[in-house]
């Protein structure tokens, strides 16, 4: 990495050392070095990655103690802030009471609360999933079983998760679903009408119809 690239890195020496440790350990370990070089060749500032040592509220810290505003937001309960004390207290209480068992009273209480906020109290039955990936797969499976149909349509450039099923449904190309072509027989991928792809002389409504 040359001096010009180093000037654009947001993480300090401890963060960079940890990222170097990850190169032989994780999938795409060399990706950031390659992307940095490609960006440098084109005159752009390269991508950055940090390793987080602490998260609290609206902030995260890297291994060198540098603080950043957390615009990523993360997943699960992070939209209410990193390590929110009420969330931590509720999780600790639930784990101390029920361990990691699934069928306990909180499951029923949450379902009853969700019913009350459903528009017109539609969709009154629930399936609680661990992640968005599982939720996407469960929703598609329920839809296929209910409609008794064998195909689904997804849009290009869409992302639904990292499992085998959601990789097939996602509309991303390249390495994301390479060598999985034989599995995609029931998935039809349609182009999504991006506003920046308008053909000349075609308005938005015409493009959507097209």
Buried (B, 14 or more C-beta within 10 A) or exposed (E): EEEEBEEBBEBBEBBBEBBEEEEEEEEEBEBBBEBBBEBBEEEEEBEEBBBEBEBBEEEBBBBBEBEBEBEEEEEEBBEEBBEBEEBEEEEEEEEEEBEEEEEEEEBEEEBEEEBEEEEEEEEEEEEEEEBBBBBBBBEBEEEBEEEEEEEBEBEEEBBBBEBEBBBBBBBBEEEEBEEEEEEEEEBEBEEEBEEEEBEEEEEEEEBEEE
